[in-house]
Amino acid sequence: MRFLVYPAVVAGAFLAFSLVSFWLAVRPPRIAIPLGPGDYGLTVESVTVTADDGVKLAGWLVPRAGAPAIVLLHGYPAEKADLLPIAAALASRFTVLLLDQRYFGASEGGATTLGYRERRDLSRALDFLSARGFEQFGVFGLSLGGAVALLAAAEDPRIRAVAAYAPFADLRSLAYELYGWLWYLRYPFVGLLRGWSWLFFGHDITAVSPERAAASLTVPVLLLASRQDEQIPFAHAERLRRALARNSRSEFVFTDRGRHGELPPDVAASLARFFLLYVKETR
């Protein structure tokens, strides 16, 4: 009997571990950023964007009359306040919308879907800006935000330029890398994570791929990454660069130093130049 019990116990523990891992991935402890717009001299309008499934997304709008609109998307598991320094640097030339992605910050949502639903959330944010009279948009995203920006740009022609810092190229590949310590067991383990995704969300959230999205883009893309990134391996940036090879308006800024989230010191100037070149106000 023990020869049946032991394998059953091990299999049960493996299943339970996969469920806990999945739950922590889609409901991670959130990082609260102890900063506010006033710390950067910004006057903002608190706004709400309603997602397709009714989830209310919180945002800060920094208006500038007659200026193009740029959406800023934070990384995982942070919130919109993390991008206040970028917003402050861009606000003199652009209307800026900082958006809390679902589950994070002040937004609703029981879990993050790591890009699957977030790409549609971004389109709803563009609907909000369109109602304010804007027609063309630029998007800057950090990490998860960058992946969301690439995914949305492949589906929404209103996005005229994308800048992304350290996005993952493919979520399934990233999962295999994160659980590489399981050796060959990482393959059934990731399969279980995908199964939990179907069970809780009704979809395989790893089905969307920023790499595939990037290969279809013809709009300008500015890709930034660090070779020392300890969370998103630099190989993902290389994969995205290859995917963008046929896009003549793609630019790449790869640094030799910098941990995940440590933006280059001149990133704000680079973003301003990039968006001024490609995002025009048509009102």
C-alpha positions as CSV (number, residue, x, y, z in Angstrom):
1,M,0.0,0.0,0.0
2,R,2.8,2.4,0.8
3,F,4.0,2.2,-2.8
4,L,0.6,3.8,-3.7
5,V,0.4,6.2,-0.9
6,Y,3.8,7.8,-1.3
7,P,3.4,8.7,-5.0
8,A,-0.1,10.0,-4.2
9,V,1.3,12.2,-1.4
10,V,4.1,13.5,-3.7
11,A,1.6,14.2,-6.5
12,G,-0.8,16.0,-4.2
13,A,2.0,18.1,-2.8
14,F,3.2,19.0,-6.3
15,L,-0.4,20.0,-7.3
16,A,-0.8,22.1,-4.1
17,F,2.5,23.8,-4.7
18,S,1.5,24.7,-8.3
19,L,-1.8,26.2,-7.0
20,V,0.0,28.3,-4.4
21,S,2.5,29.4,-6.9
22,F,-0.2,30.4,-9.4
23,W,-2.1,32.3,-6.7
24,L,1.0,34.2,-5.6
25,A,1.8,35.1,-9.2
26,V,-1.7,36.6,-9.9
27,R,-2.2,38.0,-6.4
28,P,1.3,39.1,-5.4
29,P,1.9,41.3,-2.4
30,R,1.5,44.8,-3.8
31,I,4.2,47.5,-3.4
32,A,2.9,50.8,-2.1
33,I,4.9,53.8,-3.4
34,P,4.9,56.5,-0.7
35,L,4.8,59.3,-3.2
36,G,2.1,61.6,-4.5
37,P,1.8,64.0,-7.4
38,G,2.4,67.0,-5.0
39,D,5.9,65.6,-4.3
40,Y,6.7,66.4,-8.0
41,G,4.8,69.6,-8.3
42,L,2.1,68.0,-10.4
43,T,-1.6,68.9,-10.3
44,V,-3.6,65.9,-11.3
45,E,-7.2,65.0,-11.9
46,S,-8.2,61.6,-10.4
47,V,-10.0,59.7,-13.1
48,T,-11.6,56.3,-13.4
49,V,-11.5,54.0,-16.5
50,T,-14.0,51.1,-16.7
51,A,-12.6,47.9,-18.1
52,D,-14.6,45.5,-20.4
53,D,-15.5,43.3,-17.4
54,G,-16.6,46.3,-15.3
55,V,-13.4,46.6,-13.2
56,K,-12.7,50.2,-12.2
57,L,-9.2,51.3,-13.0
58,A,-7.8,54.3,-11.1
59,G,-5.7,56.9,-12.9
60,W,-4.1,60.3,-12.5
61,L,-4.5,62.7,-15.5
62,V,-2.0,65.5,-15.9
63,P,-3.6,67.7,-18.5
64,R,-1.7,70.1,-20.8
65,A,-3.9,72.0,-23.3
66,G,-3.1,71.1,-27.0
67,A,-0.5,68.6,-26.1
68,P,-0.3,64.9,-27.3
69,A,-1.4,62.2,-24.8
70,I,1.0,59.7,-23.3
71,V,-0.1,56.8,-21.1
72,L,2.3,55.5,-18.4
73,L,2.0,51.9,-17.2
74,H,3.8,50.7,-14.1
75,G,5.5,47.4,-13.5
76,Y,4.6,44.3,-11.4
77,P,3.7,44.6,-8.5
78,A,4.0,48.4,-8.2
79,E,1.5,51.2,-8.9
80,K,1.1,54.4,-10.9
81,A,3.0,56.5,-8.3
82,D,6.2,54.6,-9.3
83,L,6.2,56.5,-12.6
84,L,5.7,60.0,-11.1
85,P,9.3,61.0,-11.9
86,I,8.7,60.1,-15.6
87,A,5.3,61.9,-15.6
88,A,6.9,65.1,-14.1
89,A,9.6,65.1,-16.8
90,L,7.0,64.7,-19.6
91,A,4.3,66.9,-18.3
92,S,5.8,70.1,-19.7
93,R,5.2,68.8,-23.3
94,F,2.5,66.2,-23.0
95,T,-0.8,65.3,-21.4
96,V,0.0,62.3,-19.2
97,L,-2.2,59.6,-17.9
98,L,-0.8,57.4,-15.2
99,L,-2.9,54.3,-14.8
100,D,-3.0,51.7,-12.0
101,Q,-3.3,48.3,-13.7
102,R,-6.0,46.0,-12.5
103,Y,-5.5,44.6,-9.0
104,F,-2.7,47.1,-8.3
105,G,-2.7,50.5,-6.6
106,A,-6.2,52.0,-6.2
107,S,-7.7,49.9,-9.1
108,E,-10.2,47.1,-8.6
109,G,-9.7,43.6,-9.8
110,G,-9.3,40.3,-7.9
111,A,-6.1,39.4,-9.6
112,T,-3.6,40.5,-12.3
113,T,-3.7,38.5,-15.6
114,L,-0.2,39.5,-16.5
115,G,-1.1,41.1,-19.7
116,Y,-4.1,39.0,-21.0
117,R,-6.9,41.4,-19.9
118,E,-4.6,44.3,-19.3
119,R,-4.1,44.9,-23.0
120,R,-7.8,45.5,-23.3
121,D,-7.7,47.7,-20.2
122,L,-5.3,49.9,-22.0
123,S,-7.6,50.3,-25.0
124,R,-10.4,51.4,-22.6
125,A,-8.0,54.0,-21.2
126,L,-7.5,55.2,-24.8
127,D,-11.3,55.4,-25.1
128,F,-11.3,57.6,-22.0
129,L,-8.8,59.9,-23.6
130,S,-10.5,59.8,-27.0
131,A,-13.6,61.2,-25.2
132,R,-11.5,64.1,-24.1
133,G,-10.6,64.8,-27.8
134,F,-7.3,62.9,-28.3
135,E,-6.8,60.8,-31.3
136,Q,-3.2,59.5,-31.3
137,F,-1.3,58.2,-28.3
138,G,2.0,57.1,-27.1
139,V,2.5,54.5,-24.3
140,F,5.4,53.9,-22.0
141,G,5.4,50.8,-20.0
142,L,7.8,49.4,-17.4
143,S,8.3,45.6,-17.2
144,L,4.7,44.2,-17.2
145,G,3.5,47.6,-18.4
146,G,5.9,47.4,-21.4
147,A,4.6,43.9,-22.3
148,V,1.0,45.3,-22.1
149,A,2.0,48.2,-24.3
150,L,3.4,45.9,-27.0
151,L,0.4,43.6,-26.9
152,A,-2.1,46.5,-27.1
153,A,-0.2,48.3,-29.9
154,A,-0.6,45.2,-32.1
155,E,-4.4,45.5,-31.7
156,D,-5.2,49.2,-31.4
157,P,-4.1,51.5,-34.2
158,R,-4.5,54.6,-32.1
159,I,-1.2,53.8,-30.4
160,R,1.3,55.6,-32.6
161,A,4.5,54.9,-30.6
162,V,5.5,52.5,-27.8
163,A,8.4,52.7,-25.4
164,A,9.0,49.7,-23.2
165,Y,11.5,49.1,-20.4
166,A,12.4,45.4,-19.7
167,P,9.2,43.7,-20.9
168,F,9.1,39.9,-21.1
169,A,9.1,38.5,-24.5
170,D,6.9,35.5,-23.7
171,L,5.2,34.7,-20.4
172,R,5.4,30.9,-20.9
173,S,9.1,31.1,-21.5
174,L,9.6,33.3,-18.5
175,A,7.8,30.8,-16.4
176,Y,10.0,28.0,-17.6
177,E,13.0,30.1,-16.6
178,L,11.7,31.1,-13.2
179,Y,11.0,27.5,-12.3
180,G,14.2,26.1,-14.0
181,W,15.3,24.8,-10.6
182,L,12.6,22.1,-11.0
183,W,14.6,20.7,-13.9
184,Y,12.4,18.6,-16.1
185,L,9.5,18.9,-13.7
186,R,9.2,22.6,-14.7
187,Y,7.3,21.5,-17.9
188,P,4.4,19.7,-16.1
189,F,4.6,22.4,-13.4
190,V,4.1,25.2,-15.9
191,G,1.4,23.1,-17.5
192,L,-0.4,23.1,-14.2
193,L,-0.1,26.8,-13.9
194,R,-1.8,27.1,-17.3
195,G,-4.5,24.8,-16.1
196,W,-5.2,26.9,-13.1
197,S,-5.4,29.9,-15.4
198,W,-8.1,28.2,-17.4
199,L,-9.9,27.3,-14.2
200,F,-9.9,30.7,-12.6
201,F,-9.9,33.0,-15.7
202,G,-11.4,30.9,-18.4
203,H,-8.3,31.5,-20.6
204,D,-4.6,30.5,-20.8
205,I,-3.0,33.8,-19.9
206,T,0.3,32.7,-21.4
207,A,-1.3,32.5,-24.8
208,V,-0.5,36.2,-25.5
209,S,3.0,36.9,-26.5
210,P,4.7,40.4,-26.6
211,E,7.3,38.8,-28.9
212,R,4.6,37.8,-31.5
213,A,3.0,41.2,-31.1
214,A,6.3,43.0,-31.6
215,A,6.9,41.1,-34.9
216,S,3.6,42.5,-36.3
217,L,4.3,46.2,-35.3
218,T,5.1,48.9,-37.8
219,V,4.7,51.8,-35.4
220,P,7.9,53.2,-33.8
221,V,9.1,51.2,-30.8
222,L,11.8,52.2,-28.3
223,L,13.0,49.2,-26.3
224,L,15.1,49.7,-23.2
225,A,16.8,47.0,-21.1
226,S,19.7,46.2,-18.8
227,R,22.0,43.3,-19.3
228,Q,22.2,43.0,-15.5
229,D,18.4,42.6,-15.1
230,E,17.9,40.0,-12.4
231,Q,14.1,39.6,-12.9
232,I,13.6,39.6,-16.7
233,P,16.6,37.9,-18.3
234,F,18.3,40.0,-21.0
235,A,17.6,37.2,-23.4
236,H,14.0,38.5,-23.6
237,A,15.2,41.9,-24.8
238,E,17.3,40.1,-27.5
239,R,14.3,38.1,-28.6
240,L,12.2,41.3,-28.9
241,R,15.0,42.9,-30.8
242,R,14.9,40.1,-33.3
243,A,11.1,40.3,-33.5
244,L,11.4,44.0,-34.3
245,A,14.2,43.5,-36.9
246,R,11.9,44.4,-39.8
247,N,10.5,47.5,-38.2
248,S,12.7,50.3,-39.5
249,R,11.5,52.7,-36.8
250,S,12.5,50.5,-33.8
251,E,15.2,51.8,-31.5
252,F,17.2,49.9,-28.8
253,V,18.9,51.2,-25.7
254,F,20.7,48.4,-23.9
255,T,22.8,49.2,-20.8
256,D,25.5,47.1,-19.2
257,R,24.5,48.0,-15.7
258,G,21.2,48.4,-13.7
259,R,18.9,46.1,-11.8
260,H,15.3,45.6,-12.8
261,G,13.5,48.9,-12.6
262,E,16.6,51.1,-12.5
263,L,16.0,53.3,-15.4
264,P,18.9,55.0,-17.2
265,P,19.5,58.6,-15.9
266,D,18.6,60.1,-19.3
267,V,15.5,58.0,-19.9
268,A,13.1,61.0,-19.5
269,A,14.9,63.0,-22.2
270,S,15.0,59.9,-24.5
271,L,11.2,59.4,-24.0
272,A,10.4,63.1,-24.7
273,R,12.5,63.0,-27.9
274,F,10.9,59.8,-29.0
275,F,7.3,60.8,-28.4
276,L,7.7,64.3,-29.8
277,L,9.0,62.8,-33.0
278,Y,6.2,60.2,-33.5
279,V,3.0,61.3,-31.6
280,K,1.3,64.3,-33.1
281,E,-1.7,66.1,-31.8
282,T,-4.4,66.2,-34.4
283,R,-7.1,68.3,-32.7
